[in-house]
Amino acid sequence: MITVELIQGSPEWHAHRAQHLNASDAPAMLGVSTNFSRADLMRELAAGVPREFSDFVQERVIDPGHEFEALARGIAEGYVGEDLYPVTGAKGKYSASYDGLTLLEDTAWEHKRLNQALRDAMFDGCTGTDLPLMYQVQMEHQAMVSECERVFFMASEWKRVGNDWQLVEERHCWYTPNPELRARVLTGWAQFEADVSAYEPAPAAAPLPTGRAPETLPALSIQVTGMVTNSNLAEFKDNAMAVLGSINRELETDEDFANAEKTVVWCKGVEERLEATKQQVLGQTADIDAVFRTMDDVSAETRKIRLELDKLVTKRKEERRTEIGNNARRAVQDHIRAINDTLGEHGLPMPATLISELQAAIKGKRSFSSMQDAVDTVANNAKISASQTADRVRANVAILAEHPEHSSLFADRVSLCANKAPEDLRNLVKARISEHDRAEQERLDKQREQMRVEEAEKARKALEEQQAAAAAAAAPAVAPIASTVETPPAAVAEPVAEAVVQRGPVGVVTQAAPVATAPTAPRPVVKIKLGDINAIIAPLTISADGLAKLGFDPLPEKGAAKLYDQARVIDICNALSAAILRAANAWVQRAA
């Protein structure tokens, strides 16, 4: 807020107000002020004519109000706990004059003269939301300009005792800024500026119509002495018919209706006077046919017009009430249609309560001008509400537009944009997208798990096929291995050459084809150390305990060295291969 160094009420202060949208005018702008109408404010701002007050209002209302404010300042400072400085501030095109503002501008003070409406609203424990709306609107505008956190509202009444003032009654409460009301104030000012720009001054208001009857008919003069000796019947009839024919039957304004009602009364009087004259003539003569026919003609025409006007007044009053209401309704409809042209599928519905609100505004109004002001206020409030709703819908549409890749998640976008506050919608969008991402991640995880299981199954089947092939290839090696060849007796003492052992692919152990031998004495055992066995199966290694678990025990020899029958080396290799294949199969099954 920019502080404006001006004295409230000075010409410079009034010039500043004329260039800004002011807090004290906000209630009238929204049509909720009991002191100044929206139409009056529009005329004032559009024409630039300063507001004037009568001496009575100035001396009895405004001046005491300023005095009471100064007297109450000390009491307010005691409640607030800080000094309160009167100040005028501006923020852009908006301005506000504060009865008091703290040094940090976080608390404002607004004072009013206590009246019965405030007494009824300011009960013990009341808050700012219990105050009449006109006061809430002014304080909301003030909070918008200063960005204060709260407003201390006080109403007081004082009386003079001698030369001093004495407090009669004081009430107070705290007002906290209301974001929804602030949005309404901002939208209301925007609509008001548009209305001021399009404003066309109406003709100066005429005094309140009192009604006017037609000019008085000429006096009817008849003299009889058994016969008509002298009369102005012809002139009277021509003049009377001309006057009756000139009566206005097109009723539009308050003045038209007042004239018509006055004319109805006048016609009734003419009928009565004609009847009285007729009776007077009858008293003078018994047979004056021309006189009676003339008087009957004028009387009949007068009665006809009286009855016609009486019905027309009633009918046109109802028609004018309907016209005023319909014009206001059409103005709101045109405004909403213009908004809907920019919203596409998010178009706003017409207000469901508009008709009942217009009817309530018209009810009890005695003049058409007061009806017009009342329905204009209802229509403008409906326009403001529609503009606010449109701004909220546009904000919601923009939020959804931030996530085009997730548009399928918001099939109910029209309903969401129409009914959700932007912040609520933003939270809903985050929740739906988060839930969607979680479900999508679960789907992908299941898909990956399925693919892994399928791959594991393929690997298991391939391993089983490999194992079956290895087992088939290793089957010939199961038969006992002949490690000796029959030799002549002279060569028995010579050791038989060790069979050549070859290592093939994993799971397949091959050996030299057995040499056919003839039955001989038991072969001598060729011993092999555990280290030599590990050298054969390198890079694998195995301990004596491992060989024992596979079913291969060492030879019963003395000493620490573990010796084995060399003829069983191929059996040891086959046993190792089978153990490795079993371990592989077990791992595949666990992984699946």
VEXDREN-2710 file (C-alpha; in Angstrom, 1 decimal):
% VEXDREN-2710
k/r/px/py/pz
1/MET/0.0/0.0/0.0
2/ILE/1.2/3.5/-0.8
3/THR/0.4/6.0/2.0
4/VAL/-1.1/9.2/0.7
5/GLU/-0.3/12.3/2.8
6/LEU/-3.7/13.9/2.7
7/ILE/-6.1/15.3/5.3
8/GLN/-9.4/13.6/5.2
9/GLY/-12.1/15.9/3.9
10/SER/-9.7/18.4/2.3
11/PRO/-10.1/19.3/-1.4
12/GLU/-6.9/17.3/-2.2
13/TRP/-8.4/14.3/-0.5
14/HIS/-11.7/14.6/-2.5
15/ALA/-9.6/14.9/-5.7
16/HIS/-7.7/11.7/-4.8
17/ARG/-11.0/9.9/-4.2
18/ALA/-12.4/11.0/-7.6
19/GLN/-9.5/9.2/-9.3
20/HIS/-9.8/5.9/-7.4
21/LEU/-12.3/3.2/-6.4
22/ASN/-12.9/3.8/-2.7
23/ALA/-13.7/1.6/0.2
24/SER/-16.6/3.8/1.4
25/ASP/-18.3/3.5/-2.0
26/ALA/-17.9/-0.3/-2.2
27/PRO/-21.2/-1.1/-0.4
28/ALA/-23.2/1.2/-2.8
29/MET/-21.3/-0.4/-5.7
30/LEU/-22.6/-3.8/-4.7
31/GLY/-26.1/-2.4/-4.0
32/VAL/-26.0/-3.3/-0.2
33/SER/-25.8/0.2/1.2
34/THR/-28.8/1.6/3.0
35/ASN/-27.5/5.2/2.5
36/PHE/-26.7/5.5/-1.2
37/SER/-28.0/3.5/-4.2
38/ARG/-25.9/2.0/-6.9
39/ALA/-27.7/4.1/-9.5
40/ASP/-26.8/7.3/-7.5
41/LEU/-23.1/6.2/-7.3
42/MET/-23.0/5.5/-11.0
43/ARG/-24.5/8.9/-11.8
44/GLU/-22.0/10.6/-9.5
45/LEU/-18.9/8.9/-10.9
46/ALA/-20.0/9.0/-14.6
47/ALA/-21.0/12.7/-14.4
48/GLY/-18.3/13.8/-11.9
49/VAL/-20.9/15.6/-9.8
50/PRO/-19.7/15.8/-6.1
51/ARG/-22.0/14.4/-3.5
52/GLU/-23.8/17.0/-1.4
53/PHE/-25.6/16.6/2.0
54/SER/-28.2/18.8/3.5
55/ASP/-27.4/21.0/6.5
56/PHE/-29.4/18.7/8.7
57/VAL/-27.5/15.5/7.6
58/GLN/-24.2/17.4/7.9
59/GLU/-24.9/18.8/11.4
60/ARG/-26.8/15.9/12.9
61/VAL/-25.1/12.8/11.4
62/ILE/-21.8/13.5/9.7
63/ASP/-20.2/16.0/12.1
64/PRO/-21.1/14.1/15.3
65/GLY/-19.8/10.9/13.6
66/HIS/-16.3/12.5/13.2
67/GLU/-16.4/13.7/16.8
68/PHE/-17.4/10.3/18.1
69/GLU/-14.6/8.7/16.1
70/ALA/-12.0/11.0/17.8
71/LEU/-13.4/10.3/21.2
72/ALA/-13.4/6.6/20.7
73/ARG/-9.9/6.3/19.4
74/GLY/-8.3/6.0/22.8
75/ILE/-10.7/3.2/23.8
76/ALA/-9.9/1.4/20.5
77/GLU/-6.2/1.7/21.2
78/GLY/-6.7/0.1/24.6
79/TYR/-8.4/-2.9/23.0
80/VAL/-5.9/-3.2/20.2
81/GLY/-2.9/-2.6/22.3
82/GLU/-1.2/-0.2/19.8
83/ASP/-1.5/3.3/18.6
84/LEU/-3.9/3.9/15.7
85/TYR/-3.1/6.5/13.1
86/PRO/-5.7/7.9/10.6
87/VAL/-4.4/7.5/7.1
88/THR/-5.3/7.3/3.5
89/GLY/-3.7/4.6/1.3
90/ALA/-3.9/3.4/-2.3
91/LYS/-3.0/0.2/-4.1
92/GLY/-3.3/0.6/-7.8
93/LYS/-6.7/2.0/-8.7
94/TYR/-8.1/1.1/-5.3
95/SER/-8.1/3.5/-2.3
96/ALA/-9.2/3.4/1.3
97/SER/-9.4/5.9/4.2
98/TYR/-8.7/4.4/7.6
99/ASP/-10.0/5.7/10.9
100/GLY/-7.0/4.0/12.3
101/LEU/-4.1/1.8/11.2
102/THR/-1.2/0.4/13.3
103/LEU/2.4/1.2/12.5
104/LEU/3.0/-2.2/10.9
105/GLU/-0.3/-1.9/9.0
106/ASP/-1.4/-5.3/10.2
107/THR/-4.4/-4.1/12.1
108/ALA/-7.0/-1.5/11.0
109/TRP/-9.7/0.2/12.9
110/GLU/-13.2/1.3/11.6
111/HIS/-15.6/3.3/13.7
112/LYS/-19.3/4.0/13.1
113/ARG/-21.9/5.8/15.1
114/LEU/-24.0/3.3/16.9
115/ASN/-27.5/2.7/15.5
116/GLN/-30.3/0.1/16.1
117/ALA/-29.2/-2.1/13.2
118/LEU/-25.7/-2.4/14.8
119/ARG/-27.1/-2.9/18.2
120/ASP/-29.1/-5.9/16.9
121/ALA/-26.1/-7.4/15.1
122/MET/-23.4/-6.7/17.8
123/PHE/-24.4/-9.1/20.5
124/ASP/-22.0/-10.5/23.1
125/GLY/-19.5/-12.8/21.3
126/CYS/-20.3/-11.6/17.8
127/THR/-17.8/-11.5/15.0
128/GLY/-17.4/-9.5/11.9
129/THR/-19.5/-11.9/9.9
130/ASP/-22.5/-11.0/12.1
131/LEU/-22.4/-7.4/11.0
132/PRO/-24.7/-6.1/8.2
133/LEU/-23.1/-6.8/4.8
134/MET/-22.5/-3.1/4.0
135/TYR/-20.0/-2.8/6.8
136/GLN/-18.3/-6.1/5.9
137/VAL/-17.9/-5.0/2.2
138/GLN/-16.2/-1.7/3.3
139/MET/-13.8/-3.4/5.6
140/GLU/-13.0/-6.1/3.0
141/HIS/-12.0/-3.4/0.6
142/GLN/-9.9/-1.7/3.3
143/ALA/-8.1/-5.0/4.1
144/MET/-7.5/-5.6/0.3
145/VAL/-5.7/-2.2/0.1
146/SER/-3.6/-2.4/3.2
147/GLU/-3.2/-6.2/3.3
148/CYS/-4.0/-6.0/7.0
149/GLU/-4.6/-9.2/8.9
150/ARG/-7.7/-8.0/10.8
151/VAL/-10.0/-5.0/11.4
152/PHE/-11.3/-3.8/14.8
153/PHE/-14.8/-2.6/14.3
154/MET/-16.3/-0.3/16.9
155/ALA/-19.7/1.5/17.2
156/SER/-20.2/4.1/19.9
157/GLU/-22.7/6.7/21.0
158/TRP/-21.9/9.8/23.1
159/LYS/-23.7/12.6/24.8
160/ARG/-22.6/16.0/25.9
161/VAL/-22.6/16.7/29.6
162/GLY/-21.8/20.4/30.2
163/ASN/-18.6/21.0/28.2
164/ASP/-17.6/17.4/28.1
165/TRP/-18.6/14.3/26.2
166/GLN/-19.8/11.2/28.0
167/LEU/-19.8/7.7/26.6
168/VAL/-23.4/6.3/26.4
169/GLU/-22.8/2.9/24.8
170/GLU/-20.0/1.2/22.9
171/ARG/-19.8/-2.2/21.1
172/HIS/-17.0/-3.8/19.2
173/CYS/-15.9/-7.0/17.4
174/TRP/-13.1/-8.3/15.1
175/TYR/-13.4/-8.7/11.4
176/THR/-11.2/-11.2/9.6
177/PRO/-10.7/-10.8/5.8
178/ASN/-12.9/-13.1/3.7
179/PRO/-11.4/-14.3/0.4
180/GLU/-14.8/-15.0/-1.1
181/LEU/-16.2/-11.6/-0.3
182/ARG/-13.0/-10.0/-1.6
183/ALA/-13.4/-11.8/-5.0
184/ARG/-17.0/-10.5/-5.1
185/VAL/-15.8/-6.9/-4.4
186/LEU/-13.1/-7.1/-7.2
187/THR/-15.6/-8.6/-9.7
188/GLY/-18.2/-6.0/-8.6
189/TRP/-15.8/-3.1/-9.3
190/ALA/-15.0/-4.5/-12.7
191/GLN/-18.7/-4.7/-13.6
192/PHE/-19.3/-1.3/-12.2
193/GLU/-16.5/0.2/-14.3
194/ALA/-18.0/-1.4/-17.4
195/ASP/-21.5/0.1/-16.5
196/VAL/-20.0/3.5/-15.9
197/SER/-18.3/3.5/-19.3
198/ALA/-21.6/2.6/-21.0
199/TYR/-23.6/5.0/-18.9
200/GLU/-26.0/7.4/-20.6
201/PRO/-27.4/10.1/-18.4
202/ALA/-31.2/9.9/-18.0
203/PRO/-33.3/13.1/-18.2
204/ALA/-33.4/15.0/-14.9
205/ALA/-35.9/13.4/-12.5
206/ALA/-39.2/15.3/-12.4
207/PRO/-41.0/15.9/-9.1
208/LEU/-43.0/13.0/-7.8
209/PRO/-46.1/12.9/-10.0
210/THR/-49.3/13.9/-8.3
211/GLY/-51.7/13.4/-11.3
212/ARG/-53.5/15.9/-13.4
213/ALA/-57.2/15.8/-14.6
214/PRO/-58.3/17.3/-18.0
215/GLU/-59.2/20.9/-18.2
216/THR/-62.6/21.7/-16.6
217/LEU/-65.5/21.5/-19.0
218/PRO/-67.3/24.7/-19.9
219/ALA/-70.3/25.5/-17.7
220/LEU/-73.5/24.2/-19.0
221/SER/-76.2/26.9/-19.1
222/ILE/-79.8/26.0/-19.6
223/GLN/-82.9/28.2/-19.1
224/VAL/-86.3/26.7/-19.4
225/THR/-89.9/28.1/-19.1
226/GLY/-91.7/25.0/-20.2
227/MET/-89.4/25.0/-23.2
228/VAL/-85.7/25.7/-23.7
229/THR/-85.4/29.4/-24.1
230/ASN/-81.6/29.6/-24.1
231/SER/-78.7/27.0/-23.9
232/ASN/-75.1/26.4/-25.1
233/LEU/-75.7/22.6/-25.6
234/ALA/-74.0/22.4/-29.0
235/GLU/-70.8/24.2/-27.8
236/PHE/-70.8/22.2/-24.6
237/LYS/-71.0/18.9/-26.4
238/ASP/-68.3/19.7/-28.9
239/ASN/-66.0/21.0/-26.2
240/ALA/-66.7/18.0/-23.8
241/MET/-66.1/15.4/-26.5
242/ALA/-62.8/17.1/-27.5
243/VAL/-61.6/17.1/-23.9
244/LEU/-62.6/13.4/-23.4
245/GLY/-61.0/12.4/-26.7
246/SER/-57.6/14.0/-25.7
247/ILE/-57.2/11.9/-22.6
248/ASN/-54.0/9.9/-22.7
249/ARG/-54.4/6.1/-22.8
250/GLU/-50.7/5.2/-23.4
251/LEU/-49.4/4.7/-19.8
252/GLU/-45.6/4.3/-19.4
253/THR/-44.2/6.6/-16.7
254/ASP/-45.1/7.2/-13.1
255/GLU/-46.6/10.5/-14.3
256/ASP/-48.8/8.8/-16.9
257/PHE/-50.3/6.5/-14.2
258/ALA/-50.8/9.4/-11.8
259/ASN/-52.7/11.4/-14.5
260/ALA/-54.8/8.4/-15.4
261/GLU/-55.8/7.8/-11.8
262/LYS/-56.6/11.5/-11.4
263/THR/-58.7/11.4/-14.6
264/VAL/-60.7/8.5/-13.3
265/VAL/-61.8/10.6/-10.3
266/TRP/-62.5/13.6/-12.6
267/CYS/-64.7/11.5/-14.9
268/LYS/-66.7/10.3/-11.9
269/GLY/-67.2/14.0/-10.9
270/VAL/-68.3/15.0/-14.4
271/GLU/-70.9/12.2/-14.4
272/GLU/-72.2/13.3/-11.1
273/ARG/-72.4/17.0/-12.1
274/LEU/-74.2/16.1/-15.3
275/GLU/-76.7/14.0/-13.4
276/ALA/-77.3/16.9/-11.0
277/THR/-77.9/19.3/-13.9
278/LYS/-80.2/16.8/-15.5
279/GLN/-82.3/16.6/-12.3
280/GLN/-82.3/20.5/-12.2
281/VAL/-83.7/20.7/-15.7
282/LEU/-86.3/18.0/-14.9
283/GLY/-87.5/20.2/-12.1
284/GLN/-88.1/23.1/-14.6
285/THR/-89.7/21.1/-17.4
286/ALA/-91.0/17.7/-18.1
287/ASP/-90.1/17.3/-21.8
288/ILE/-86.8/18.8/-23.0
289/ASP/-85.6/15.9/-25.2
290/ALA/-82.7/17.7/-26.8
291/VAL/-81.3/18.7/-23.5
292/PHE/-81.5/15.2/-22.1
293/ARG/-80.0/13.5/-25.2
294/THR/-77.0/15.9/-25.1
295/MET/-76.4/15.4/-21.4
296/ASP/-76.8/11.6/-21.8
297/ASP/-74.3/11.5/-24.6
298/VAL/-71.7/13.4/-22.6
299/SER/-72.4/11.4/-19.5
300/ALA/-72.1/8.1/-21.3
301/GLU/-68.8/9.1/-22.9
302/THR/-67.4/10.2/-19.6
303/ARG/-68.5/7.0/-17.9
304/LYS/-67.0/4.9/-20.8
305/ILE/-63.6/6.7/-20.5
306/ARG/-63.7/6.4/-16.7
307/LEU/-64.2/2.7/-16.8
308/GLU/-61.7/2.2/-19.5
309/LEU/-59.0/4.2/-17.7
310/ASP/-59.7/2.4/-14.4
311/LYS/-59.1/-0.9/-16.1
312/LEU/-56.2/0.4/-18.1
313/VAL/-54.4/1.7/-15.0
314/THR/-54.6/-1.7/-13.3
315/LYS/-53.6/-3.5/-16.4
316/ARG/-50.7/-1.2/-17.3
317/LYS/-49.3/-1.2/-13.8
318/GLU/-49.0/-5.0/-14.0
319/GLU/-47.5/-4.8/-17.5
320/ARG/-44.9/-2.2/-16.4
321/ARG/-43.9/-4.3/-13.4
322/THR/-43.5/-7.3/-15.8
323/GLU/-41.5/-5.2/-18.3
324/ILE/-39.1/-3.9/-15.6
325/GLY/-38.6/-7.5/-14.4
326/ASN/-38.2/-8.9/-17.9
327/ASN/-35.7/-6.2/-18.9
328/ALA/-33.5/-7.0/-15.9
329/ARG/-33.8/-10.8/-16.6
330/ARG/-32.8/-10.3/-20.2
331/ALA/-29.8/-8.1/-19.1
332/VAL/-28.5/-10.9/-16.9
333/GLN/-29.1/-13.5/-19.7
334/ASP/-27.2/-11.4/-22.2
335/HIS/-24.3/-11.1/-19.8
336/ILE/-24.2/-14.8/-19.2
337/ARG/-24.5/-15.6/-22.9
338/ALA/-21.5/-13.3/-23.6
339/ILE/-19.5/-15.2/-20.9
340/ASN/-20.6/-18.6/-22.3
341/ASP/-19.2/-17.6/-25.7
342/THR/-15.8/-17.7/-24.1
343/LEU/-16.2/-20.9/-22.1
344/GLY/-17.3/-23.5/-24.7
345/GLU/-18.4/-26.7/-23.0
346/HIS/-18.1/-25.1/-19.6
347/GLY/-21.0/-22.6/-20.1
348/LEU/-22.8/-21.3/-17.1
349/PRO/-26.4/-22.0/-16.4
350/MET/-28.9/-19.2/-15.8
351/PRO/-29.3/-18.4/-12.1
352/ALA/-32.1/-20.5/-10.7
353/THR/-33.2/-17.9/-8.1
354/LEU/-33.1/-14.9/-10.4
355/ILE/-36.9/-14.7/-11.0
356/SER/-37.7/-15.0/-7.3
357/GLU/-35.1/-12.4/-6.4
358/LEU/-36.6/-10.0/-9.0
359/GLN/-40.1/-10.6/-7.7
360/ALA/-38.9/-9.9/-4.2
361/ALA/-37.2/-6.7/-5.3
362/ILE/-40.4/-5.4/-7.0
363/LYS/-42.7/-6.3/-4.2
364/GLY/-43.9/-3.4/-2.1
365/LYS/-42.4/-0.7/-4.3
366/ARG/-45.0/2.1/-4.9
367/SER/-43.2/3.9/-7.8
368/PHE/-41.7/2.5/-11.0
369/SER/-38.4/4.4/-10.4
370/SER/-38.0/2.6/-7.1
371/MET/-38.8/-0.7/-8.8
372/GLN/-36.2/0.0/-11.5
373/ASP/-33.5/0.7/-8.9
374/ALA/-34.3/-2.4/-7.0
375/VAL/-34.2/-4.8/-9.9
376/ASP/-31.1/-3.1/-11.3
377/THR/-29.3/-4.0/-8.1
378/VAL/-30.5/-7.6/-8.3
379/ALA/-29.4/-7.9/-11.9
380/ASN/-26.0/-6.3/-11.2
381/ASN/-25.4/-8.7/-8.3
382/ALA/-26.3/-11.6/-10.6
383/LYS/-23.8/-10.4/-13.2
384/ILE/-21.1/-10.1/-10.6
385/SER/-21.8/-13.6/-9.4
386/ALA/-21.7/-14.9/-13.0
387/SER/-18.4/-13.1/-13.6
388/GLN/-16.9/-14.6/-10.4
389/THR/-18.0/-18.1/-11.4
390/ALA/-16.6/-17.6/-14.9
391/ASP/-13.2/-16.6/-13.5
392/ARG/-13.2/-19.6/-11.2
393/VAL/-14.2/-21.9/-14.1
394/ARG/-11.4/-20.4/-16.3
395/ALA/-8.9/-21.0/-13.5
396/ASN/-10.0/-24.6/-13.2
397/VAL/-9.8/-25.1/-17.0
398/ALA/-6.2/-23.8/-16.8
399/ILE/-5.4/-26.3/-14.0
400/LEU/-6.6/-29.2/-16.1
401/ALA/-4.8/-27.9/-19.2
402/GLU/-1.5/-28.3/-17.3
403/HIS/-1.9/-32.1/-17.6
404/PRO/-2.9/-32.9/-21.2
405/GLU/-1.2/-36.3/-20.9
406/HIS/-3.7/-37.2/-18.2
407/SER/-6.9/-35.9/-19.8
408/SER/-8.5/-39.3/-19.8
409/LEU/-8.5/-39.2/-16.0
410/PHE/-10.9/-36.2/-16.0
411/ALA/-14.0/-37.3/-18.0
412/ASP/-16.0/-35.3/-15.4
413/ARG/-14.0/-32.2/-16.1
414/VAL/-17.1/-30.1/-16.8
415/SER/-18.6/-30.9/-13.4
416/LEU/-15.3/-30.4/-11.7
417/CYS/-14.7/-27.0/-13.3
418/ALA/-18.2/-25.9/-12.4
419/ASN/-18.3/-27.0/-8.8
420/LYS/-14.7/-27.1/-7.4
421/ALA/-12.6/-24.2/-6.0
422/PRO/-9.3/-24.0/-7.9
423/GLU/-7.2/-25.1/-4.9
424/ASP/-9.5/-28.0/-4.2
425/LEU/-9.3/-29.0/-7.9
426/ARG/-5.6/-28.8/-7.9
427/ASN/-5.4/-31.2/-4.9
428/LEU/-7.9/-33.5/-6.7
429/VAL/-5.8/-33.5/-9.8
430/LYS/-2.7/-34.4/-7.9
431/ALA/-4.5/-37.2/-6.1
432/ARG/-5.9/-38.7/-9.3
433/ILE/-2.6/-38.5/-11.1
434/SER/-0.8/-40.0/-8.2
435/GLU/-3.3/-42.9/-8.0
436/HIS/-3.0/-43.4/-11.7
437/ASP/0.8/-43.5/-11.6
438/ARG/0.7/-45.9/-8.7
439/ALA/-1.7/-48.2/-10.6
440/GLU/0.4/-47.9/-13.8
441/GLN/3.6/-48.8/-11.9
442/GLU/1.9/-51.8/-10.4
443/ARG/0.8/-52.9/-13.9
444/LEU/4.3/-52.5/-15.2
445/ASP/5.8/-54.3/-12.2
446/LYS/3.3/-57.2/-12.8
447/GLN/4.2/-57.2/-16.5
448/ARG/7.9/-57.3/-15.8
449/GLU/7.4/-60.1/-13.2
450/GLN/5.4/-62.1/-15.8
451/MET/8.2/-61.6/-18.3
452/ARG/10.8/-62.7/-15.7
453/VAL/8.8/-65.8/-14.8
454/GLU/8.4/-66.7/-18.5
455/GLU/12.2/-66.2/-19.0
456/ALA/13.0/-68.3/-15.9
457/GLU/10.7/-71.0/-17.2
458/LYS/12.4/-71.0/-20.5
459/ALA/15.8/-71.2/-18.8
460/ARG/14.6/-74.0/-16.6
461/LYS/13.4/-76.0/-19.6
462/ALA/16.6/-75.3/-21.5
463/LEU/18.6/-76.5/-18.4
464/GLU/16.5/-79.6/-18.1
465/GLU/17.1/-80.4/-21.8
466/GLN/20.8/-79.8/-21.3
467/GLN/20.8/-81.9/-18.2
468/ALA/19.0/-84.7/-20.0
469/ALA/21.4/-84.5/-22.9
470/ALA/24.4/-84.6/-20.4
471/ALA/23.0/-87.6/-18.6
472/ALA/22.5/-89.4/-21.8
473/ALA/26.0/-88.7/-22.9
474/ALA/27.4/-89.8/-19.5
475/ALA/25.5/-93.1/-19.4
476/PRO/28.4/-95.3/-20.9
477/ALA/30.7/-94.2/-18.2
478/VAL/28.7/-95.8/-15.4
479/ALA/30.1/-99.3/-16.2
480/PRO/33.2/-100.4/-14.3
481/ILE/36.4/-99.2/-15.8
482/ALA/39.0/-101.9/-16.7
483/SER/42.3/-100.3/-15.6
484/THR/44.5/-103.3/-16.4
485/VAL/45.2/-105.5/-19.4
486/GLU/46.1/-109.1/-19.2
487/THR/49.9/-109.7/-19.8
488/PRO/52.1/-112.7/-19.8
489/PRO/53.1/-113.9/-16.3
490/ALA/56.5/-112.4/-16.8
491/ALA/55.0/-109.0/-17.0
492/VAL/52.6/-109.3/-14.1
493/ALA/54.8/-107.3/-11.8
494/GLU/54.8/-104.4/-14.3
495/PRO/52.2/-101.8/-13.4
496/VAL/49.5/-101.3/-16.0
497/ALA/49.6/-98.0/-17.8
498/GLU/47.1/-95.5/-16.3
499/ALA/44.0/-95.0/-18.4
500/VAL/44.0/-91.6/-20.1
501/VAL/41.2/-89.3/-18.7
502/GLN/39.8/-86.6/-20.9
503/ARG/37.4/-83.7/-19.8
504/GLY/34.6/-82.9/-22.1
505/PRO/31.8/-80.4/-21.8
506/VAL/30.1/-79.8/-18.4
507/GLY/28.1/-82.8/-17.4
508/VAL/29.8/-85.2/-19.8
509/VAL/32.8/-87.3/-18.7
510/THR/34.5/-89.4/-21.3
511/GLN/37.2/-92.1/-20.9
512/ALA/39.3/-94.4/-23.1
513/ALA/37.5/-97.4/-24.4
514/PRO/38.1/-100.4/-22.1
515/VAL/40.6/-102.9/-23.4
516/ALA/39.3/-106.4/-23.7
517/THR/41.0/-108.7/-21.1
518/ALA/40.9/-112.2/-20.1
519/PRO/40.1/-113.2/-16.5
520/THR/43.1/-112.5/-14.3
521/ALA/44.0/-112.1/-10.7
522/PRO/42.7/-109.0/-8.9
523/ARG/44.3/-105.8/-10.2
524/PRO/46.7/-103.9/-8.1
525/VAL/45.3/-100.5/-6.7
526/VAL/47.0/-97.4/-8.0
527/LYS/46.8/-94.7/-5.4
528/ILE/46.2/-91.0/-6.0
529/LYS/46.4/-88.1/-3.6
530/LEU/43.6/-85.7/-2.8
531/GLY/45.7/-82.8/-4.2
532/ASP/46.1/-84.6/-7.5
533/ILE/42.3/-85.1/-7.7
534/ASN/41.9/-81.3/-7.2
535/ALA/44.4/-80.7/-9.9
536/ILE/42.4/-82.8/-12.3
537/ILE/39.1/-81.0/-11.5
538/ALA/40.6/-77.5/-11.5
539/PRO/39.4/-74.8/-11.3
540/LEU/37.1/-76.6/-8.9
541/THR/38.3/-78.0/-5.6
542/ILE/36.9/-80.5/-3.1
543/SER/37.9/-81.6/0.4
544/ALA/38.0/-85.1/1.9
545/ASP/34.7/-84.4/3.7
546/GLY/33.2/-83.4/0.4
547/LEU/34.3/-86.6/-1.3
548/ALA/33.0/-88.6/1.7
549/LYS/29.5/-86.9/1.2
550/LEU/29.6/-87.9/-2.4
551/GLY/30.4/-91.5/-1.3
552/PHE/34.2/-91.7/-1.9
553/ASP/36.2/-92.5/1.2
554/PRO/40.0/-92.5/1.3
555/LEU/42.0/-95.7/1.3
556/PRO/42.8/-97.2/4.7
557/GLU/46.4/-96.0/4.8
558/LYS/48.5/-94.9/7.7
559/GLY/49.7/-91.3/7.8
560/ALA/48.0/-88.0/7.3
561/ALA/47.8/-88.0/3.5
562/LYS/44.5/-88.9/2.0
563/LEU/44.9/-91.4/-0.8
564/TYR/42.2/-92.6/-3.1
565/ASP/41.8/-95.3/-5.7
566/GLN/42.8/-93.7/-9.0
567/ALA/40.4/-96.0/-10.9
568/ARG/37.5/-94.0/-9.3
569/VAL/38.5/-90.6/-10.6
570/ILE/36.0/-90.7/-13.4
571/ASP/33.2/-91.7/-10.9
572/ILE/34.2/-88.7/-8.8
573/CYS/33.9/-86.4/-11.8
574/ASN/30.5/-87.8/-12.7
575/ALA/29.3/-87.4/-9.1
576/LEU/30.5/-83.8/-9.0
577/SER/28.7/-83.0/-12.3
578/ALA/25.5/-84.5/-11.0
579/ALA/25.7/-82.5/-7.7
580/ILE/26.2/-79.2/-9.7
581/LEU/23.2/-79.9/-12.0
582/ARG/21.0/-80.6/-8.9
583/ALA/22.0/-77.3/-7.4
584/ALA/21.1/-75.5/-10.7
585/ASN/17.7/-77.1/-10.9
586/ALA/16.9/-76.2/-7.3
587/TRP/17.9/-72.5/-7.9
588/VAL/15.6/-72.3/-11.0
589/GLN/12.7/-73.7/-9.1
590/ARG/13.2/-71.1/-6.2
591/ALA/13.4/-68.2/-8.7
592/ALA/10.2/-69.3/-10.4
END
